[in-house]
Amino acid sequence: MEWLLWLVLALALAIGEVFTPGMFFLGPVALAAGAAAIAAALGGTVAALIVFLVCSVLSLAFLRPIARAHLRVPTLARTGTAALVGRKAVVLRRVDAAGGRVRIGGEEWSARSYLDGSVIEPGTPVEVVEIEGATALVIE
C-alpha cells in the first residue's frame, strides 16, 4: 500500500507544478515520485526511497535545464509590446520625464525618458528600454 502514498505525492507535486509556472522544479520531482511508486509496488520501502532520490537528482539535472531554455523567448519570436523592447526609435517631439513622441518602426508612440532628468531633442535616435501601457520608455 506504500505505492499509493508515492502516487499521491506524485500527483500533488504535479498539481503544484501547474500552479507555479516558470519554475519547473516540482515536475521532475513528481516524475521521481511516480518512479518510486512503481518501485514500491515491485520492491519495498528502501528501494522506493533510493529510486526517488536517484530519479529526483537525474530529472532535475537533465530536464530542468532543457525546460528553462525553452522559457527564454528569442528576440525575433517576441510579439506585442515585448517585441518593441530593444528596438531603435527616433524622437519626433522632445522627450523628457513628463512625455514626448517617438517613431518606432513607422508607428508613432507616446514616450518618456527612462532616466529622470534626461531631455532628448527631436531627431535624436533612441532605444526603447521598456513599454509601460501605451508609453515607450526610451534612452539615448
Secondary structure by P-SEA (a helix, b strand, c coil): caaaaaaaaaaaaaaaaaaccccccaaaaaaaaaaaaaaaacccaaaaaaaaaaaaaaaaaccaaaaaaaacccccccccccccccbbbbbccccccccbbbbcccbbbbbbbccccccccccbbbbbcccccccccccc
